[in-house]
Amino acid sequence: MKSKVRVISILLVLLISAVLLSACGQAVPKDLQAPTVELAGVYPMDLGSGGFSYNQVFSITNPNPIMVVMDTLQYSTSVDYVTLLDEPKTGVLAKAQLLDDVYVPANTEVRVSSAFAVALGSVIGEAYMAGGADNIKYLPQSMQELIASGQMDAESASGMVSVGAIAAIFPLWKICGASRPPIDPNLDTYLEMVVWDGAAEGPPAFKCEGTATFTSAAGSVEVPFTTQWQAP
């Protein structure tokens, strides 16, 4: 009976030792290598005339022999486009901060999704505020001269500035794959044939930049990143 107890005790000791060794795994490195953050894809969810939404997928790669935890990911996603007047512009589509912990095992890649939506009214409003009265330069020359001469009342002129802001963002709207919105019938032909039809087709090249914070048994590291993705 005593011999059986002794054998069982030895087996338990061996089992516990094996569990402890397994739990310890690789030795904790002195210096933590920076994980990488890249865009693995940006996929349309809804492409309408009044707004559009995309789901972007981040690839998080951990090159370390121990697990790391991504506890913060903040980013800004933008698209470059060219206006009616051949001006290079950058449209910021989304800014976000993800705070849910993401566990990335040793020498492993995991993927994290983050969706964003863009409303037409918000984009037009930003263009209107940024450009102000200068947005009339996107209107037909005859309309610009009419406004400049003072022959149009202030309220109507302000409305035309808003239409100019719409014309300014039409190329961004088109390259992102959204549908052309219905606009003031008095300018619909101009916006359709000159602005919309003249704008470049997609797919857009999504540029994403930001920072990610990782923690582990070896300490923490903040990783800045700039990454780009375009559909083939």
HELIX and SHEET records of a PDB file:
HELIX    1   1 LYS A    2  CYS A   24  1                                  23    
HELIX    2   2 LEU A  120  GLY A  131  1                                  12    
HELIX    3   3 GLY A  132  TYR A  138  5                                   7    
HELIX    4   4 GLN A  141  ALA A  148  1                                   8    
HELIX    5   5 ALA A  154  ILE A  175  1                                  22    
HELIX    6   6 ASP A  188  TYR A  190  1                                   3    
HELIX    7   7 LEU A  191  TRP A  196  3                                   6    
SHEET    1   A 3 THR A  36  LEU A  47  0                                        
SHEET    2   A 3 GLY A  51  ASN A  62 -1                                        
SHEET    3   A 3 THR A 108  ALA A 119 -1                                        
SHEET    1   B 3 PRO A  88  LEU A  98  0                                        
SHEET    2   B 3 VAL A  68  VAL A  82 -1                                        
SHEET    3   B 3 VAL A 102  VAL A 104 -1                                        
SHEET    1   C 4 PRO A  88  LEU A  98  0                                        
SHEET    2   C 4 VAL A  68  VAL A  82 -1                                        
SHEET    3   C 4 ALA A 205  SER A 216 -1                                        
SHEET    4   C 4 GLY A 219  GLN A 230 -1                                        
END                                                                             
